[in-house]
Amino acid sequence: MKAKEFEEKFDDDMSDVIDDLDLSTVKRTNQAQTTINIDFPGWMLESLDKEANRLGVSRQSIIKVWLAERLEANAASKALQRADR
């Protein structure tokens, strides 16, 4: 299919173009997984497990979400500091 045809099909009905794409080789950038080991004190694991159980997610998931939130907040704070200069 030529790009022009694809664009027209997309403009007509976005849901129809997905069948025309080869998604078998799609990769998300900066999403490669790396395994690490972290030592936590027992009280911290207990707290993590309680919160993870309350939310119905795994310990690993809650750690990832909380770290991502903190990293995003830090990046936003730094961006604000640069903008204030």
Secondary structure by P-SEA (a helix, b strand, c coil): ccaaaaaaaaaacccccccccccccccccccbbbbbbbbbcaaaaaaaaaaaaaacccaaaaaaaaaaaaaaaaaaaaaaaaaac
